Amino acid sequence: MTPRPTIIDCDPGTDDAIALWLAFASPELDVRLVTVVGGNVGLDRTLTNARAIVGLSGKPVPVVGGADRALLGPFADAAYVHGDNGLGGLELPEGPPAAPGLAVDALRAALRAAEPASVTLVGLGPATNLGLLLASEPALAAKLSEIVLMTGALAEGNVTPSAEFNAWNDPEALSIVLGCGAPVTLATLDVTNQALCTPSHIAALRAAGQGACARAAAAIWDSVPPSRRADGLGHEQHDACAIMWLVAPQLFTGRAVHAAMDLGPGPGRGRTVIDRWGRTRQPHNARFLETLDPAGFFDLLIRRLARLP
């Protein structure tokens, strides 16, 4: 097996932490760069958190800070879910210093040096860094084998009735990414809501792994408030679904769709308009993940987290 060269853009964030550790624990992926955007909390915290998450894993992966606001305005955070520090109040040891420069420049340099269709780009936060990259040098889309995004919702949003948090925070940037021409896979709320972390999963992780990353992951899971959408039974592992698609695609079903953004000023702003049945007669530009095997998901996730130091 040849690991996939992978770049992860994120806004840690409790579920970003789990997703990053899953990626670092997975031999299917060769994570070469982590770029950071504001989102779940401000960029000052998301960058600090990303450095700490990478540092705890022991992986020598550069971390580069990027956009602290959306293309057309400020980000709105989700501290009410992730805590004021973004990690549910968990304080991790200080990570290695951030690499110098800006995320968009680091992304551009990495893709310019890559072979055509060779790099997998994963977006776990607002798409601002990715939109800046693909708007400023659209030819770099040819270097991407796949873009995997945790964003959007076919049905109900989680920040407005129409919009999911990442999509709503920078719909213009996400529109640029969806139109870039590279293969796109969407892990929307419709599939991530099926990855419901319950107290039994937390107990299983604590029993399986005694490493620092596994202990931190269990503490993070404990900190996240139960989801009203799930009747208080647990909370969703949104971002880990994007990584799991790359690691174990057999756990998912999906279909080709046309996806576009509602960029208007009204109550639909930030909605991902996903055409599953070809009603718009627009060409397919994304793969939409529809179902997930939750038991298989958590079994593999816990085993991978338990591998980490």
C-alpha positions in Angstrom: 0.0 0.0 0.0 1.3 3.4 -1.0 0.1 6.1 1.5 -1.8 9.0 -0.1 0.0 12.3 0.1 -2.5 14.4 2.2 -2.9 18.0 3.3 -5.4 18.8 6.0 -6.9 22.3 6.5 -8.7 22.6 9.8 -10.0 24.8 12.7 -9.4 22.8 15.9 -12.0 22.3 17.5 -12.8 19.2 19.4 -13.8 17.1 16.4 -10.8 18.4 14.4 -8.5 17.0 17.1 -10.0 13.5 16.7 -9.8 13.7 12.9 -6.2 14.8 13.0 -5.2 12.0 15.4 -7.1 9.5 13.2 -5.1 10.7 10.2 -1.8 10.5 12.0 -2.6 6.9 13.1 -3.6 5.7 9.7 -0.9 4.2 7.4 -3.2 4.8 4.4 -2.3 8.6 4.7 0.9 10.5 4.4 0.0 13.8 6.1 2.5 16.3 4.8 1.1 19.6 5.9 -1.6 21.0 8.3 -3.0 24.4 7.6 -5.2 26.3 10.0 -8.1 28.6 9.6 -10.3 30.4 12.2 -13.7 28.9 12.8 -14.7 26.9 15.8 -12.7 29.5 17.8 -10.5 32.3 16.7 -7.3 31.7 14.7 -5.1 32.5 17.7 -6.7 29.4 19.5 -7.1 27.1 16.4 -3.4 27.6 15.5 -2.3 26.9 19.1 -4.6 23.9 19.2 -3.3 22.5 15.9 0.3 22.8 17.1 -0.5 21.0 20.3 -2.5 18.2 18.6 0.4 17.6 16.1 3.0 17.8 18.9 1.2 15.3 21.1 1.1 12.8 18.2 4.9 13.1 17.8 4.5 13.5 14.0 6.9 16.0 12.4 4.2 17.7 10.3 4.5 21.4 9.7 1.6 23.6 10.8 0.9 26.9 9.1 -1.6 29.6 10.1 -4.0 31.1 7.6 -7.2 33.2 7.4 -8.7 34.7 10.5 -11.9 35.8 8.7 -14.1 34.8 5.8 -13.7 36.3 2.4 -16.5 38.8 3.0 -16.7 39.2 6.8 -15.8 37.8 10.2 -16.2 34.2 11.3 -18.8 33.3 13.9 -17.3 30.8 16.4 -18.8 27.8 18.1 -17.3 28.1 21.5 -20.7 27.0 22.9 -19.8 23.5 21.6 -16.0 23.4 21.7 -15.4 25.5 24.8 -13.6 28.9 25.0 -10.2 27.3 24.1 -11.7 25.1 21.4 -10.8 21.8 23.0 -13.5 21.6 25.6 -11.3 23.2 28.3 -8.6 20.5 27.9 -5.1 22.1 28.0 -2.6 20.1 25.9 1.2 20.6 26.2 2.6 23.4 24.0 3.2 22.1 20.5 6.1 22.9 18.2 6.2 26.4 16.7 4.1 27.2 13.6 6.0 27.2 10.4 6.5 30.7 9.0 4.3 32.2 6.4 0.7 32.0 5.4 -1.4 28.9 4.8 -2.3 29.8 1.2 1.4 30.3 0.3 2.3 26.9 1.9 -0.6 25.2 0.1 0.5 26.8 -3.2 4.1 25.8 -2.8 3.2 22.2 -1.9 0.9 21.8 -4.9 3.3 23.5 -7.3 5.9 20.9 -6.3 3.5 17.9 -6.7 2.8 15.6 -9.6 -0.6 16.0 -11.4 -3.6 14.5 -9.5 -1.4 13.3 -6.7 -2.4 15.2 -3.5 -5.5 14.7 -1.4 -6.8 17.9 0.2 -9.0 17.6 3.3 -11.0 20.6 4.5 -12.4 20.4 8.1 -13.3 24.0 8.7 -14.5 27.1 6.8 -13.1 26.8 3.2 -11.4 30.2 3.3 -7.8 29.0 2.9 -8.8 26.6 0.1 -10.9 29.3 -1.7 -8.0 31.7 -1.6 -5.7 29.1 -3.0 -8.0 28.0 -5.9 -9.1 31.6 -6.7 -5.6 32.9 -6.9 -4.1 30.0 -8.9 -6.9 27.8 -10.3 -4.5 25.6 -12.3 -3.4 24.0 -9.1 -6.7 22.1 -9.0 -5.0 19.7 -11.5 -2.6 18.7 -8.8 -5.4 17.3 -6.6 -6.6 13.7 -6.8 -9.5 14.5 -4.5 -10.8 17.2 -2.2 -12.7 15.9 0.9 -14.8 18.4 2.8 -16.7 18.1 6.0 -19.2 20.8 5.2 -22.8 21.4 4.3 -26.2 19.6 4.7 -28.8 18.3 2.3 -31.4 18.6 4.9 -31.4 20.7 8.1 -28.4 22.9 9.0 -26.8 23.1 12.5 -26.2 26.9 12.7 -29.3 28.1 10.8 -32.3 26.0 9.6 -30.6 25.9 6.2 -26.9 26.0 6.7 -24.1 23.9 8.3 -21.5 25.8 10.4 -18.5 25.5 8.0 -20.5 26.3 4.9 -22.3 29.2 6.5 -19.0 30.8 7.8 -17.7 31.2 4.2 -20.1 30.2 1.5 -18.2 32.2 -1.1 -15.0 30.3 -0.5 -16.9 27.0 -0.6 -18.5 28.0 -3.9 -15.0 28.5 -5.3 -13.9 25.0 -4.2 -17.0 23.3 -5.5 -16.4 24.9 -8.9 -12.6 24.3 -9.1 -12.9 21.2 -11.3 -11.1 18.7 -9.0 -13.0 15.7 -7.7 -14.8 16.7 -4.5 -16.3 14.4 -1.8 -18.8 15.9 0.7 -19.2 14.6 4.2 -22.2 16.6 5.2 -24.3 16.6 8.3 -26.5 14.0 6.7 -23.7 11.4 7.1 -21.8 12.8 10.1 -24.9 12.8 12.2 -24.7 9.0 11.9 -21.3 9.0 13.7 -22.8 9.5 17.1 -20.3 9.2 20.0 -22.0 7.8 23.1 -20.7 7.2 26.7 -20.0 3.5 25.7 -17.6 4.7 23.0 -15.8 6.9 25.5 -15.5 3.9 27.9 -14.2 1.7 25.0 -11.5 4.2 24.1 -10.4 4.5 27.7 -10.1 0.7 27.9 -8.3 0.4 24.6 -5.6 3.1 24.8 -3.4 4.5 27.5 -1.3 6.8 25.3 -1.4 10.5 25.7 -3.4 11.0 22.5 -6.1 8.4 23.4 -6.4 9.9 26.9 -6.8 13.4 25.5 -9.3 12.2 22.9 -11.4 10.5 25.6 -11.3 13.7 27.7 -12.3 15.8 24.7 -15.3 13.4 24.0 -16.3 13.8 27.6 -16.3 17.6 27.3 -18.7 17.9 24.4 -22.3 18.5 25.3 -24.8 16.0 24.1 -26.5 17.0 20.8 -30.2 18.0 20.9 -30.4 16.6 17.4 -29.6 13.2 18.8 -32.0 13.5 21.8 -29.1 13.9 24.1 -27.8 10.4 23.5 -24.3 11.6 22.4 -22.5 14.0 20.1 -21.5 13.7 16.4 -18.0 13.0 15.2 -18.3 15.3 12.2 -14.7 15.9 11.0 -13.5 12.3 11.6 -15.9 11.2 8.9 -13.9 13.1 6.2 -10.7 11.3 7.3 -12.5 7.9 7.6 -13.7 8.2 4.0 -10.1 8.1 2.9 -9.1 5.3 5.4 -12.1 3.0 5.0 -14.4 4.0 2.2 -16.2 0.7 2.4 -18.0 2.0 5.5 -19.9 4.6 3.4 -22.3 4.7 0.6 -22.7 7.7 -1.7 -23.7 9.1 -5.1 -22.6 11.6 -7.7 -24.4 15.0 -7.4 -24.3 18.6 -8.4 -23.6 20.8 -5.4 -23.8 24.6 -5.3 -24.0 27.3 -2.7 -26.8 29.7 -1.8 -24.9 33.0 -1.6 -28.0 35.3 -1.1 -28.6 37.5 1.9 -31.7 35.8 3.1 -32.4 32.9 5.4 -31.0 30.4 2.9 -27.5 31.9 2.9 -24.9 29.2 3.3 -27.1 26.4 2.3 -25.5 23.7 0.2 -27.9 23.0 -2.7 -27.4 19.3 -3.4 -29.1 17.9 -6.5 -29.3 14.1 -6.0 -31.7 13.4 -8.8 -30.5 15.6 -11.7 -33.3 18.0 -11.5 -31.1 21.0 -12.3 -29.5 19.2 -15.3 -26.2 20.4 -14.1 -23.1 18.2 -14.5 -22.0 16.3 -11.4 -19.3 18.1 -9.5 -19.2 16.2 -6.2 -19.6 12.8 -4.5 -22.3 13.0 -1.7 -21.8 10.6 1.2 -25.2 9.3 2.2 -24.8 6.5 4.8 -22.2 5.3 7.3 -21.7 2.0 9.2 -21.5 3.5 12.7 -20.3 0.3 14.4 -17.5 -0.1 11.9 -16.6 3.6 12.1 -16.2 3.6 15.9 -14.4 0.2 16.0 -11.8 1.4 13.6 -11.6 4.9 15.1 -11.0 3.6 18.6 -8.4 1.1 17.4 -6.5 3.7 15.5 -6.6 6.3 18.4 -5.3 3.6 20.7 -2.2 3.2 18.5 -0.9 6.7 19.1 1.7 7.6 21.7 
